[in-house]
Amino acid sequence: MTKKKEGSGLQSSAGLMRYYDSEETAVSINPKTVITVAVVVGLAILALNAYNGVWPVSG
């Protein structure tokens, strides 16, 4: 009988990385923060366009 290998199941030579290994060094940002920042930036762009007379376009 052959011995059963103990291991992770993924071969490191194939270039695969375990999900939790990459999660250790990743920056974690709350999704609500991303949406809030996007809305604030969008509103700031609209406000600056309106202030400079670019928006709304009056034709």
N, C-alpha and C positions, 0 to 999 in steps of 0.2 A: 504494500500500500504506500501511496505517496503521502508525504506530510502536507498538511494544509498550511498555506502561507498566512501569516498574520500581517495585515496591512490595511491601508485606507480604501482599497478598491479602485482608486484612480491611479493611473500611471503618471508619474511626474515627467517621464521622458516624452509623453505625448503633448506636453505644454499645457496641461489642464491644472487649474488651481482650485482648491477647495473654496467654497463660497465663504465660509467663516474665516478663512485665512485672509482673504481680501477685505473683509469687513472690519478687521482689527485696526487697520490704519486709515480707513475711510472717514471722511468728514461727514457727520450726521447733521442734516438740516431738516427742520420740521417742515412738512409740505405747506402748512398754513402760512409759515414765514415766507416761503417762495411766492405764493399767491399774493400775499399782502404787498411784498416788495414790487411785484409786477404791476399790480393795480396802482400803487403810488407813483411808479415811474411813468405809467401810461397817462395818469391824470396830470402829472407835472408837464409832460410833453404837450398835452392838449391845452393846458393853461398857458404855457409859453407861446404856443402857436396863436392862441386867441389874443394874448397880450401884444404880440407883434403884428397883429392884423392879418395873419395867414389863414386862420380858421375862425369861423366858418366862411367858406368862399361865397362871396356875393357877386354874382355874375351879371 
